Amino acid sequence: MALLVPLVISLVFAVPAWLISVSTTTLIEEQALAEIKTKIDGLLDMVATAVEGFKTETDYALQLFAQNFPDPFILDSSTTVDVAGRPTPVLKSGDQPINLDFSMPDAFTRQTGGVATVFVRQGDDFIRISTSLKKENGERAIGTLLDRQHPGYQQLLKGQSYHGIATLFNREYMTKYQPIQGENGAVIGVLFVGVDISAPLRTRIKDRIKALKIGETGYYYVIDAKPGKDYGRFVLHPTQEGVNLLESGNDPVAETIKQVLQKQRGVIRYSRIDVKAGETAPREKIAVFDFTSSLEWIITGSAFVDEITRAANAKSRQLAWLGFFTVVVTSLFLYLAIRHLVSKPLKIAMEAAHCLAQGELQAPLHHQRTDEIGRLLEAVREIARNLTDMATQIRETASSMHSVIEEITENHQQLTHHAEEQASALAETASTLEQLTATVKQNADHAQQADSLAAGARAQAEQGGQVVGQAVAAMTEINTASRRVADIIGVIDEIAFQTNLLALNA
């Protein structure tokens, strides 16, 4: 019992400690996820604010570029101009053709540092006919089509403008496409301006996102979610910026990127091996992500779960050691206390009970306790006293019974003696009766002989009839007396039988 109670106390401490540890880890993880989500929300607000500033700047730039074309735009489909080997309809501003006239775009570039382009519509395509944008080899980017998969293509066909960030020859631009409408309202071309935001995008957004950390190795990254050739590309990443894992196909993280692009906002868990850290076993990683419509980016915060819960795990270990130390000290104290207050007194009571079971009714039970154990010992002592009193009463009763038994034995001996005397007397009576019976039988024989003699002499003693009659009468009386004697003998035999029965019962 002294060991059982500390064990139970240990379980009582251990189970809540374990539950607290699990709850703490879960709570820390939830808090970490909430913190990541809060930071992402802040980044979304920051991006939205920056993008609005970029859009305002781009709107002003487009107005500035459009001022170079004060006259109405006219599309002359009857005349074509060869632009980089592609025949294109002539687009005019008033009477001035724009095809291959680079003066207006170049003036805009000199004035603002941005780039400008004019597109002409041919069927459902938009062809670049004038631009200040140059390729890496210095050639102007003309004669090419606006990709029909471009996110602004459908809007332009509907006569709607489009804002968006584009990467042009390794430079980031906030772009605006403004449809050119003819006299009948039909879209006949597009004005394009792009403001180089590489530096402000880096300083205002990318550097701030890259500076954020989660735990020891966790980080934030940005995925391009715009439909098109850059879909799935890392806009921002600590080690893989500009890489599109969807094109690799065999990267284990590609599946995670697909899930992020499909869901656009939420939380996912996956396993990852940190090869750069020399790890060989996968660890659970968590990603929190959200979508920003202003840039069509998905901002993601990713970290290993054990890193964001490391503080909780350390606190859990501290609680575990504290709980273990508390349990050990408490158990030791309870063990000693129970041993002193319960086990030893119970052992004394058990030994006293054992002595009582062995018949030793004078077992010592000295104590000065008033608690339950003291009452138990007092009860054992009372049992011993009661058993002693009962033993004394039993001895006295046994002594009295012994006297009674001796008296009964003496009476029995006397009865036996009297019975023997009665048996002897009955034996003598029986002997006498036997002699009497023999005499009666002899008399009967004599009577029969006399009767026989009388019968034989009847003829000869006809004269002595009177005498014979008297003799016959006398014999009749003798016969009657013999029967009476036989009856007496029967009575005596009955008495003898009853006497023998009494003697046997005694």
Order of alpha helices (4+ residues) and beta strands (2+ residues): alpha-beta-beta-beta-alpha-beta-beta-alpha-beta-beta-beta-alpha-beta-beta-beta-alpha-alpha-beta-beta-beta-alpha-alpha-alpha-alpha-alpha
